[in-house]
Amino acid sequence: MLDFIPQPWLSYAEYLIWTLFLILCVIAPLLLAVAYTTYLERKVLGLIQMRKGPNVVGPFGLLQPLADGLKLLGKETIIPSGADKPVFLLAPILTFALALASWAVIPVSPTWVLADINVGILYLFAISSMGVYGILMAGWASNSRYAFLGGMRSAAQMVSYEVSMGLIILTVLLMVGSMNLTDIVTAPRPWWGWIVLFPMLVMFFISALAETNRSPFDLPEGESELAGGFNVEYSAMTFGMFFLGEYANMILMSALTVILFLGGWLPPFGIEWTLWNWIPPQLWFAGKTFCVLFTFVWVRGTMPRFRYDQLMRLGWKVFLPLSLFWVVLVAGLLLYTGELPTTATTLPVYGEVAR
């Protein structure tokens, strides 16, 4: 999107203003999507449990997210007397800011991306790895054993499943030969690639549930044994920022699933009919992301919560060896079929260097 800055080149101040405007164009729809993801979740859970869900505030309850936001803004922020106040207040801000910063490299279409960098995957890994700090800071600064235990649980859970997610993403990178998220969508893949990557899609989705602390892996917030987990001492908008950060990460993981495995903004199954070409790529991307988000909520309404030992066993004894085996399998198939992706630059041989 920064490539659309008009000529002649703007001054530094104008360039900064233009950049801030583009960032606002990304954040504003994202915050609106986060708000109405909460509405979607409550409606879908209501249908699963044979009840109505939000239906009072506004037509069909559509103003319920706005009412919830105003309620949180109007409440008092209570800080425990023994808490570390600066760290206590910084934790939700860090969690929320990192959830928004990840969207800088997400391509919604070939031209709708804020920063189309060549190492977009590494950027997302760096941001997601830092996300655990906000939860750890919240658990430690609250001066509560329940909150601290919830923070430690979350750290162990996120680290465990990030290893498997890295190996799963590596199988995709082997096929496309690029870490640029736009190239991952548009790069050609072997005809058998979708078959081989389907088990990785399932594993990636389950790992995303664990990474975002969503049911059935919402153990850091286990009400039955932790009375609320790492955010048990938070109230008002400090709690709301954790809440918004969780849903922003849900949408992020859904979008990343679409980019890696479901073709991004491209029509499904390679459809090239004239009828489908009228649909903008942004709508294809949004529709696929909505389907993955719906699956997040569907799983919450149907699956019971795992025990903590089951969670760790699944991550370390099942997903880690299986994803490592799949990396070797995909690399072997690419070598055997001669379909390794080519790169733009190649290293010279020793004789050429000598000459």
Order of alpha helices (4+ residues) and beta strands (2+ residues): alpha-alpha-alpha-alpha-alpha-alpha-alpha-alpha-alpha-alpha-alpha-alpha-alpha-alpha
